[in-house]
Amino acid sequence: MAMENFSAHQQKIIKRYYQNIDGIQLQRLSELAGELYLCEGKKLAKAWATIATLLEKMEIPQARREHILKEAKPELVANLVKELSA
């Protein structure tokens, strides 16, 4: 969809979203790290699948993504969030 289909206000909102996408993704990863400690069953599997997608979008090196997903430890995700926040 072309930007001219949106009002000037909507265009500004869309531009700000994409300017802040890194922070938004980091915030989402942080929320998912917290959910990992609280979830179980199907919800836990869904959270890990979402994290896998998010790590790929954030362009985390493949070796590190595979390690985090293979180990499936919430601490690894929390450490990554801490590292990226610094």
Backbone as a chain_set.jsonl record, in Angstrom:
{"seq": "MAMENFSAHQQKIIKRYYQNIDGIQLQRLSELAGELYLCEGKKLAKAWATIATLLEKMEIPQARREHILKEAKPELVANLVKELSA", "coords": {"N": [[0.844, -1.165, 0.0], [0.576, 2.165, -0.867], [2.069, 5.134, 0.5], [0.65, 7.459, -0.012], [-1.967, 6.839, 0.306], [-2.61, 7.211, 2.874], [-3.475, 9.5, 5.513], [-1.811, 12.603, 6.393], [-1.282, 12.632, 9.127], [-1.473, 9.873, 9.756], [0.664, 8.947, 8.23], [2.835, 10.072, 9.594], [2.688, 8.661, 12.004], [3.203, 6.057, 11.115], [5.823, 6.366, 10.129], [7.184, 7.043, 12.51], [6.832, 4.663, 13.901], [8.415, 2.843, 12.405], [10.866, 4.072, 12.727], [11.373, 3.56, 15.364], [11.459, 0.82, 15.588], [13.434, -0.98, 16.502], [13.576, -0.57, 19.294], [10.968, -1.259, 19.947], [10.885, -3.969, 19.256], [12.787, -4.955, 21.042], [11.516, -4.418, 23.47], [9.307, -6.126, 23.218], [10.61, -8.6, 23.172], [11.616, -8.598, 25.75], [9.228, -8.698, 27.232], [8.33, -11.217, 26.451], [10.34, -12.804, 27.535], [9.785, -12.627, 30.25], [7.284, -13.879, 30.22], [8.005, -16.491, 29.679], [8.801, -17.556, 32.1], [6.418, -17.839, 33.375], [4.61, -19.274, 31.828], [3.224, -22.402, 30.58], [2.948, -25.546, 28.893], [1.046, -25.417, 25.883], [1.039, -22.661, 25.565], [3.596, -21.959, 26.338], [5.111, -23.165, 24.305], [4.214, -21.644, 22.149], [5.184, -19.133, 22.906], [7.962, -19.558, 22.702], [8.123, -20.012, 19.954], [7.386, -17.514, 18.997], [9.479, -16.007, 20.015], [11.586, -17.096, 18.525], [10.974, -16.158, 15.95], [11.115, -13.409, 16.413], [13.802, -13.064, 17.17], [15.017, -13.614, 14.769], [14.067, -11.502, 13.183], [15.293, -9.433, 14.515], [17.814, -9.749, 13.735], [19.731, -11.309, 15.085], [22.706, -13.175, 15.394], [22.821, -16.32, 13.677], [23.955, -18.611, 14.907], [23.832, -17.964, 17.607], [21.053, -17.642, 17.939], [20.213, -20.28, 17.442], [21.444, -21.582, 19.582], [20.151, -20.434, 21.819], [17.495, -21.246, 21.347], [17.781, -24.016, 21.277], [18.695, -24.683, 23.84], [16.596, -23.648, 25.313], [16.182, -22.036, 27.612], [14.918, -19.677, 29.808], [16.629, -17.875, 31.024], [18.676, -17.359, 29.219], [17.423, -15.836, 27.271], [16.703, -13.643, 28.806], [19.254, -12.706, 29.498], [20.156, -11.944, 26.968], [18.413, -9.842, 26.411], [19.211, -8.06, 28.402], [21.827, -7.594, 27.578], [21.412, -6.394, 25.044], [20.09, -4.126, 25.817], [21.992, -2.602, 27.052]], "CA": [[0.0, 0.0, 0.0], [1.38, 3.381, -0.99], [1.9, 6.085, 1.599], [-0.315, 8.517, -0.33], [-3.298, 6.386, 0.701], [-2.791, 7.544, 4.283], [-3.461, 10.928, 5.826], [-0.507, 13.086, 6.868], [-1.16, 12.171, 10.517], [-1.186, 8.445, 9.733], [2.012, 8.789, 7.689], [3.773, 10.386, 10.675], [2.632, 7.543, 12.948], [3.883, 4.928, 10.475], [7.25, 6.68, 10.098], [7.716, 6.925, 13.879], [6.863, 3.243, 14.231], [9.586, 2.226, 11.789], [12.063, 4.666, 13.315], [11.536, 2.989, 16.703], [11.208, -0.619, 15.525], [14.406, -1.703, 17.33], [13.122, -0.48, 20.68], [9.708, -1.995, 20.067], [11.221, -5.393, 19.249], [13.477, -5.258, 22.301], [10.478, -4.423, 24.503], [8.522, -7.346, 23.035], [11.455, -9.706, 23.608], [11.653, -8.507, 27.202], [7.94, -9.193, 27.725], [8.287, -12.666, 26.223], [11.252, -13.428, 28.501], [9.011, -12.735, 31.485], [6.226, -14.873, 30.03], [8.581, -17.835, 29.704], [8.84, -18.02, 33.492], [5.059, -18.025, 33.878], [3.819, -20.116, 30.928], [3.464, -23.831, 30.491], [2.17, -26.212, 27.859], [0.953, -24.844, 24.546], [1.386, -21.244, 25.619], [5.05, -21.911, 26.392], [5.587, -23.477, 22.954], [3.901, -20.475, 21.323], [6.116, -18.075, 23.292], [9.26, -19.873, 22.104], [8.008, -19.806, 18.507], [7.387, -16.066, 18.798], [10.852, -15.56, 20.273], [12.397, -17.493, 17.374], [10.677, -15.205, 14.883], [11.599, -12.093, 16.827], [15.263, -13.078, 17.11], [15.377, -13.535, 13.358], [13.788, -10.125, 12.752], [16.272, -8.55, 15.162], [19.089, -10.074, 13.099], [20.658, -11.936, 16.024], [23.446, -14.197, 14.63], [22.145, -17.606, 13.633], [24.514, -19.535, 15.902], [23.3, -17.577, 18.924], [19.62, -17.981, 17.925], [20.082, -21.729, 17.571], [21.831, -21.952, 20.946], [19.073, -20.024, 22.732], [16.309, -22.07, 21.121], [18.102, -25.4, 21.609], [18.746, -24.797, 25.294], [15.25, -23.312, 25.79], [16.255, -21.531, 28.981], [14.514, -18.272, 29.882], [17.762, -17.049, 31.452], [19.424, -16.953, 28.034], [16.672, -14.739, 26.645], [16.833, -12.495, 29.712], [20.618, -12.187, 29.341], [20.218, -11.268, 25.671], [17.709, -8.557, 26.578], [20.088, -7.2, 29.21], [22.966, -7.236, 26.718], [20.957, -5.475, 23.998], [19.656, -2.872, 26.456], [23.178, -1.843, 27.485]], "C": [[0.897, 1.238, 0.0], [1.066, 4.35, 0.143], [0.875, 7.166, 1.273], [-1.756, 8.117, -0.011], [-3.605, 6.718, 2.153], [-2.789, 9.053, 4.463], [-2.075, 11.318, 6.336], [-0.251, 12.607, 8.302], [-0.789, 10.687, 10.565], [0.226, 8.177, 9.214], [3.063, 9.053, 8.763], [3.837, 9.239, 11.682], [3.404, 6.349, 12.389], [5.39, 5.161, 10.456], [7.88, 6.552, 11.479], [7.807, 5.469, 14.308], [8.134, 2.603, 13.674], [10.891, 2.836, 12.278], [12.39, 4.03, 14.661], [11.387, 1.476, 16.735], [12.178, -1.414, 16.4], [13.984, -1.715, 18.797], [11.858, -1.27, 20.926], [9.986, -3.491, 20.123], [11.918, -5.8, 20.541], [12.475, -5.327, 23.454], [9.656, -5.707, 24.426], [9.312, -8.574, 23.499], [11.54, -9.757, 25.13], [10.358, -9.057, 27.813], [7.852, -10.71, 27.58], [9.209, -13.413, 27.187], [10.538, -13.609, 29.839], [7.925, -13.791, 31.387], [6.763, -16.299, 30.113], [8.608, -18.416, 31.11], [7.448, -18.39, 33.991], [4.233, -19.025, 33.071], [4.147, -21.589, 31.099], [2.593, -24.391, 29.375], [2.22, -25.516, 26.51], [1.354, -23.371, 24.521], [2.905, -21.061, 25.659], [5.648, -22.18, 25.009], [5.352, -22.295, 22.014], [4.855, -19.326, 21.635], [7.487, -18.314, 22.683], [9.228, -19.667, 20.593], [8.044, -18.315, 18.18], [8.787, -15.499, 19.015], [11.752, -15.904, 19.096], [12.199, -16.515, 16.212], [11.257, -13.835, 15.191], [13.124, -12.012, 16.762], [15.747, -12.969, 15.667], [15.169, -12.12, 12.823], [14.808, -9.144, 13.316], [17.683, -8.792, 14.639], [20.16, -10.521, 14.106], [21.398, -13.026, 15.231], [22.803, -15.582, 14.77], [22.656, -18.578, 14.682], [23.945, -19.232, 17.289], [21.812, -17.897, 19.023], [19.432, -19.476, 18.165], [20.419, -22.189, 18.983], [20.704, -21.625, 21.932], [17.871, -20.939, 22.588], [16.555, -23.534, 21.47], [18.089, -25.61, 23.123], [17.377, -24.545, 25.926], [15.234, -22.906, 27.264], [15.88, -20.057, 28.984], [15.667, -17.348, 30.265], [18.565, -16.541, 30.255], [18.737, -15.79, 27.322], [16.805, -13.482, 27.499], [18.228, -11.874, 29.604], [20.784, -11.443, 28.025], [19.54, -9.908, 25.756], [18.588, -7.583, 27.341], [21.257, -6.699, 28.364], [22.561, -6.207, 25.664], [20.527, -4.126, 24.581], [20.835, -1.994, 26.832], [23.782, -1.031, 26.356]], "O": [[1.85, 1.333, 0.773], [-0.046, 4.382, 0.67], [0.283, 7.738, 2.187], [-2.659, 8.953, -0.052], [-4.732, 6.528, 2.612], [-2.187, 9.788, 3.681], [-1.265, 10.453, 6.67], [0.868, 12.224, 8.642], [0.099, 10.289, 11.319], [0.908, 7.278, 9.707], [4.066, 8.344, 8.839], [4.916, 8.886, 12.156], [4.169, 5.707, 13.109], [6.157, 4.241, 10.739], [8.981, 6.016, 11.614], [8.749, 5.08, 14.999], [8.845, 1.901, 14.393], [11.926, 2.171, 12.244], [13.555, 3.967, 15.053], [11.206, 0.902, 17.809], [11.785, -2.424, 16.984], [14.034, -2.753, 19.457], [11.689, -1.878, 21.982], [9.399, -4.205, 20.935], [11.66, -6.88, 21.072], [12.578, -6.199, 24.316], [9.345, -6.307, 25.454], [8.762, -9.473, 24.136], [11.537, -10.836, 25.724], [10.397, -9.795, 28.798], [7.362, -11.401, 28.473], [8.897, -14.526, 27.609], [10.684, -14.648, 30.484], [7.668, -14.516, 32.348], [6.063, -17.207, 30.561], [8.455, -19.624, 31.293], [7.316, -19.173, 34.932], [3.254, -19.567, 33.584], [5.171, -21.971, 31.664], [1.613, -23.766, 28.968], [3.277, -25.084, 26.051], [1.945, -22.901, 23.549], [3.434, -20.114, 25.077], [6.584, -21.497, 24.593], [6.201, -21.985, 21.179], [5.288, -18.618, 20.726], [8.117, -17.375, 22.196], [10.207, -19.196, 20.014], [8.662, -17.906, 17.198], [9.224, -14.613, 18.28], [12.593, -15.095, 18.705], [13.167, -16.101, 15.574], [11.825, -13.182, 14.315], [13.672, -10.993, 16.342], [16.752, -12.32, 15.382], [16.012, -11.604, 12.089], [15.146, -8.149, 12.675], [18.63, -8.121, 15.05], [21.331, -10.159, 13.991], [20.76, -13.742, 14.459], [22.313, -15.955, 15.836], [21.864, -19.3, 15.288], [23.619, -20.145, 18.047], [21.347, -18.368, 20.061], [18.606, -19.889, 18.98], [19.762, -23.079, 19.524], [20.351, -22.449, 22.776], [17.288, -21.364, 23.586], [15.637, -24.225, 21.913], [17.539, -26.593, 23.619], [17.035, -25.147, 26.944], [14.401, -23.36, 28.049], [16.465, -19.268, 28.241], [15.686, -16.179, 29.88], [19.075, -15.421, 30.276], [19.397, -14.873, 26.832], [16.999, -12.385, 26.974], [18.364, -10.651, 29.618], [21.475, -10.425, 27.968], [20.054, -8.926, 25.221], [18.698, -6.414, 26.969], [21.627, -5.527, 28.429], [23.295, -5.249, 25.421], [20.597, -3.103, 23.9], [20.697, -0.774, 26.923], [24.78, -0.341, 26.558]]}, "num_chains": 1, "name": "protein.A"}
